[in-house]
Amino acid sequence: MDRRKFISLVGAGIAAAPFIKTLPKSSAHYSNTSVNYDLVAVRGGDAVSMFDAGIKSLGGIGKFVKKGQKVVLKPNIGWDVVPERAANTNPALVARIIEHCLNAGAKEVVVFDNTCDNWMKCYKNSGIEKAVKESGGKLAPGNSESYYQSISVPNGKRLNSAKVHELILDSDVFINVPILKTHGSAKLTIGMKNLMGIVWDRSYWHRNNLHQCITDFASFRKPDLNIVDAYNVMKSNGPRGVDEEDVMNLKAQIISADIVAADAASAKLLNFEPEDIQYIKSAREMGLGRTDLQNLNINRIKI
């Protein structure tokens, strides 16, 4: 695959920044812990400080990203709205994750989404284009079917195949960075739902039992790490929202390698039980992850 076609983007200002920020030695990258947590729940800080504290307690990003690896970040960049509307992942969080990965020795960190609105406007107006550029990452488009390859989903009940972006198939490390928000069809969109942005044909999912298709696809390629942005949360009118009245400042973040556990814990932040969200329930039933949060080793951090 010619990866240059993903990195050489149309439009001014999208090229990667020519520098890499160095994290302070007090940050998560330089600290490890002997405790193996299943999940970290952080409350009370901004997006950057919560991620620093959360990834530190998991042993640092170096536990997931090794020197010379290709890392793909998949935030939610689906909507042409400003960050204050909380329809897309917090750009400051995206930038901080990139910094951690590059300081861990990642060869490159590429960010993309198959957006719902015009992709160039989404990238720019979400603030994510600027954040990626300034943190040393690279942006790639997801707007052409030519970027996607056909794969099979052997364990799928309603979804047996899909076209997946080549960046995902070619990555060494896949980090999922959804934003928590309400959704008209799925009730909530979190980690598993965010994976719809790495496939080409989303309409099939909506026509053929959306919840089961979300679950089925999660059985194909689970991310290596899930970082749920719940700093500003869209509590109503998701997934795009109407105005800033739909948003509440929750100041929370969930981090876990288990995408089902991350979704289960995130659902509770909006007062849903995991069993209330059909795709989370189905994922547990298919053995894709855990929802028994009371039995998980969870580190709860207050900043």
N, C-alpha and C positions, 0 to 999 in steps of 0.2 A: 504494500500500500504506500502511496506517495503522501506522506503526512504533511508535506508542504501545502497541499491544497486546503488543509484545515487551518494552517497557521497564517497563510497569506490571505487576509480577509479584505473584502470590499469596504471602502470607506476610510476616512481619515481618522487618525487617533486610536486605532485598534491594535497597533503593533505593541509587542511586549516591551516593558521598560528595560533599560539597559543596566539595571542594578538590582541587587538583592539586599533587602534590609537584614541587619544582624539583630537577633533577639537579645535582650539583656540577659545576663547570666542568672537572674532571678526567675526567669520565665520557665514554662513547663518543659521546654525542650531539654533543659539541662538538669532536670530532676527526675528521679525515678522512685517508685514505691514497690515494696515487696508484697503488697496486698493485691490480689487479683480480683478486681471488682467486675461484676457483670454489667453494671450500669452506673453512670454518674448523673446526678441531678443537681444542678447549680441554680441558686436563686440570688437576686439582689444586686448584681453588678451590671455593667454594660456588656455588650456582646463580646468584646475583646477580653476583658478581665475574667468573664465567666469561662470562656474557652481556655485561657491560660491555666486557670485553676482546675478545670475539669480534665484536660488532657494530661496535666501533671499527675493527677491522682491515678490515671490509668497507666502511668509509666512513661509518658512522653510520646510525642508523635513518632519517635524513632522505633517504637514498638510495632508500628504499622507500616512505616515508610523507611526503606533502606537506601543506602547510597547507590546512585546510578539508576534508580527505578523511574519509570514513567507513571505519573500520577494523573488521574482524571477526577476533577471535582464536578459534581452535578448539583448546583443550587437550583432553586426555582427562579427562573428569569422569564416566566411566561407572559408577563403583562406589561404593557406600555404605561406604567404609572410610576410616580416618584416613591422613594423609599418610605416616606411617612405614611403611605397607604397600606403598608405591610402585606402587599400582594406577592412580593418577591422576597427572597432571602436577603437578610441584612448585609449590605456590601462591606461593612467593616469586619464582619465575621468572615466573609469569604477571603478578604485580604489577609487576615491574621492566619487563617489556615494555610494559605499559600506560603506565607513567611516561614511558618513552622516546617512545612514540607521541604522547602528549599534549603533551610538551615540544617535539616536532617540529611541532606545530600541528594535529594531528588534530582534526576536529570532534567526534568521539566514538569510543570504543572499546567495542565490544560483545562479550561473551563468552557462548558457549552450547555445549551438547552435547546430542545425543539419547541420553540415558543408558540403561543397561541396568537398573539398580536405580531405585527411586523418585527422580525428578529433584531434588526439594527436599532430600531427605536426602543425596543425592550432592553437591549444591552446598555444603551446609553442612558435612558431616563430612569432605569432602576438604580443607577449609580454603580452597577457591577462592572461595566466597562472600565471606568476610571479606577476602581478599586483593584481590579486585576492588573491593569497596566502599571499602576504605581507600586504594586507589591512584587513585580517580577514574573507574574504568570503570563499565560498566553490564552487568547480567546479563539474559539473555533465556532463556525456556524453549524446549525442543525436543520437548515431550511430546505435541503435538497435530498430527494430520495436516493441520489447517487452516493450519499455518504453512508447508506445503510446496507447491511448484509442480512440475508435470510438465515434464521436459526430455528431449531426445533425446541419445543418445550415438552420433553418426554412425560413429565408428571402432570401436565395440565389437564384439567377437567373440561374447561370451555375454551381455553386458549392453547392450541397445540403448536403454533408457530408464530414468528414475528420477524420484523426487520429491525435490527439493532444497529445503532451508530457504531461505525468502525473504531472510533476512539475507545469505546468501552471494551470491544473485543481485543484490542491491541494494548490495553493498559496492564501495568503490573499491579497497580493499586487503584481501587475505585472507592472514592469517598462521596457519600451521599449527604447533601446539606439542604434538607427541605426546610420550609417555614411552616409552622403550625397555623392552620386556619380552617374555618368552616368551609363546607362544600355542598352545593345544592343537591348533587346526586349521591355523593359518598359520605355525607354528613361531615367528615373531616378529611382533609388532605394532609398527610404527614410523610413518612419515609417510603412506604411501599407505593403509595399513590404518586409520589414524586418520580418514580421510575418510569412513568408514562412519558416523561420527557426524553427518554433515551431510545424510544421506538418511533417508527414512522407513522403507522396507521393507528391512531388512537380511537378513531370513530368505530372501529370494529368492537373495541372493548365496551363502548357505550351501548352498542346494539345487542351485545351477547353476554348479559349479566356482568356489569361493571365490577362488582365486588369480587366475583370469582376470577375474572380475568386479572385483576390486580394481584390476587393471591397466587394464581397460576404462574404469572411472570416472575414473582419473587422466588419461585422454586428454580428458576433458570440461573440467575446470577445475583446472589446477595452481595451487597457492598461489603467492603472490608471494614468500613467504619461509617457510622451514621451520627451526624451532629444536627440535632433538631433546634432550629432557631425559634425561640419563643420569647424573644425580647419584646417586640411589638406583635400582637396577635390580632388577627381579624376575627372578631367574635360573631359577626353576622354578615350576610350578603356575599359570602365567599363563592367562588375563589377570586373574583376580581375586585369585589367591593364597590361601593358607591362613593363614599367620601371618608374623611378621617373620623367621622362619628362611629364607623364600624370597627375602629381599632381601640384596643386597650393595651396599656403598658404593663406587661406581665413580668418582665425582667427574669426570664427563666431560660434554661438550656438543658437539653438531655443528650447524653453521649453514650453510645454503646455499639459494640460490634454486632449485636443481635438486633436486627431491624424490627422484628416483631415486638420484642421487649421495649425498644425505643418508642414504637408507635403506641404500645399499651400505656406506658408511663406518660407520654405526651397527651393522650386522650384524657387522662385523669386531670390534667392541668385545666381542661375546659369542662370539667365535671361530667365527663362520660366514663362509663365503665368499659373496659376493653371488649366485653361481650356485646356492648351496644353498637359496635362498629362491625358490620358483617365481615369485611375482609380481614380484620384482625382476628376475629373468631375463627374464620376459615383457615387462616394461616396457622393458628395453634392446632387446629384439628388435623392439618396436613403435616404437622411436625416441623414447621419451618422456623420456629422460635418459641419463646416462652412468654406467657402472659401472667403467670403466677408471681406477681411482683413481690408478694410477701415472703417468698422463698428465695429471692435473688439477693446476692450480695451487692447492696446499693450504697454508694457513698453519696450522702446528701451534704452539700456544701452551701453555706450561707456567706455571702460576701458583704 
